[in-house]
Amino acid sequence: MNAVYSLAALVIRYVLAFLLVLLLVRLVLMMRYERRVSRRAVMQGLPIASYHGMLVRCDRKADSRYGLAADNMIGRSKRCDVVIRDSSMAPIHAQIYLRESGYHLYGFDKRSRIWVNGQLSQGRVPLRHGDEISLGDVKLKIFLFQNESDEPLFGQDDAN
């Protein structure tokens, strides 16, 4: 009977050690990702903590909110920062990134049409507070704020 308990204790010890290693690897990967995003923003001379943005999905299928970092990949792939499960979305559909002048939208796939405020976008498009973005059949609205206040960061006068 002691042999069974010893074997069970040994298995539990190795399983717990394995789970602990998995947890640590996941933490390291998350920290590396955050550092990489922060480093990009710092290299561009942007104060990271002062920029806040949010995408709100406002179509009939869902009402979801997605926080915006300095660099955001949008699509249905798990590799994207903003994952939207919709058949009209490309695996990597677009990118929203922060520069000195504000957030910009860039479409990756030329076949994937992107509309901003009802107009077909070509290339890189600057985004303003309150802009409505259509990626495939998905409708999004962008909200940009500074210092966690209610004041829009970019384009206050263009907001609806």
Summary of the structure (lengths in Angstrom):
residues: 160
radius of gyration: 21.1
end to end distance: 73.9
largest distance: 77.3
contacts: 444
relative contact order: 0.13
helix: 30%
strand: 32%
